[in-house]
Amino acid sequence: MKHGDYYLKVHQFRNREAVDVGFTVEIDCDGELYQIEYPEAVRQDQRLLVATISNSLDKGLEVKTQLPAKTRKRTVWGLDTQEFHRVNLICFSPNYWDTKLGNQHYFFMLDGCRNEGQARGFYNEFLRSDLSKHRKVIEMIGARMRTEEDKDQLSGLGFSVSQNGELIVRVKGAMTRTLRVVI
């Protein structure tokens, strides 16, 4: 994103309803999610300034909301959302380590990420067509073949190459950069 100010506006192009008026806008900026709710009707052809997003060399990205906003944070698998977490390992899914069978995934193993329970170690989403008739049996076996809980586990985020996905990363070295990775 080039340095400068960017303006987020809602344009009520055509007023079609008198009920269920207003809007909700979510802005995800550097991993912080802003939720802006405007419960009132917007006049036809009105352009309402919702937020200004500034990018500068000294301050980085900043969101300045023009309407009341709230940010949301929660804890998932021992990690707080809306924060950056150290990546310990980036790898392909195990089905691509040797044989390259099935759907390919990119895994980002995060420091401190812990599955709170026993994980399934067996997945059948991409069964060969000749095994489809056995899908229910394989699902039952997979449900019973859970991994043991382990404090030294590798857990994190996975992205399929066959589906669109994106993540925001902060890379530190001689300089710090925040990048959007599209998969």
JOWO-V460623 format. One record per helix or strand. SS is the DSSP state (h for helix, s for strand). FROM is the first residue (numbers start at 0). LEN is the number of residues. Records with the same first field share a line. If there is no record, write none. Layout:
SS=FROM-LEN + FROM-LEN
//
This chain:
s=3-8 + 22-7 + 31-7 + 46-10 + 59-6 + 68-3 + 74-2 + 78-2 + 86-6 + 104-6 + 119-1 + 145-1 + 155-5 + 165-7 + 175-7
h=93-3 + 128-16
//
